[in-house]
Amino acid sequence: MSNAEKALAIFQKHVGEEEGVGEWFEIDQERINAFADATLDHQFIHIDPEKSAQLSPYKVTIAHGFLTLSMVVKLGGSIPPIDAEAYQGVVMGVNYGLDKVRFPAPVKVDSRIRGRRTLVSAELKNPTTIQLKQQMTVEIEGEDKPGCVAETLTRLIYA
């Protein structure tokens, strides 16, 4: 039995379980501006506090939805593995893509966000590769609705 097959058996025991909750991370104006520069998305609701105070329903600047989505890797990094044994023999992990993605609430400047992750499925793609589907919910401190809910697809390649 390969390392991937052993890991698959472990992951499948945890399908449907919450993997954990990560640490809080602040989204400040400097990060929002840097993302605007990197993506060339300089809409005023992201980079202009004065204009946002006047015209935006939020009255402050907000993070780009795609900035919030891009933080899932960082936020997930502070969530401990659901079972460390399942990662034995992993050579690398590859971001394979996304399924459903939604942005239920804006992430306002200077908000703190964190990730909450649930294992949705685990599937053997070939003798050395497992694909995990995980639901990542990006919570906003003090808000009822999350900033993002996404189903991430990760491929784990085993030796």
Stockholm file with secondary structure:
# STOCKHOLM 1.0

chainA/1-159         MSNAEKALAIFQKHVGEEEGVGEWFEIDQERINAFADATLDHQFIHIDPEKSAQLSPYKVTIAHGFLTLSMVVKLGGSIPPIDAEAYQGVVMGVNYGLDKVRFPAPVKVDSRIRGRRTLVSAELKNPTTIQLKQQMTVEIEGEDKPGCVAETLTRLIYA
#=GR chainA/1-159 SS CCHHHHHHHHHHHTTTSEEEECCCEEECHHHHHHHHHHHTCCCHHHHCHHHHHHHCTTSSCBCCHHHHHHTHHHHHTTSCCSCGGGGTTEEEEEEEEEEEEECCSCCBTTEEEEEEEEEEEEEEEETTEEEEEEEEEEEETTCSSCSEEEEEEEEEEEC
#=GC SS_cons         CCHHHHHHHHHHHTTTSEEEECCCEEECHHHHHHHHHHHTCCCHHHHCHHHHHHHCTTSSCBCCHHHHHHTHHHHHTTSCCSCGGGGTTEEEEEEEEEEEEECCSCCBTTEEEEEEEEEEEEEEEETTEEEEEEEEEEEETTCSSCSEEEEEEEEEEEC
//
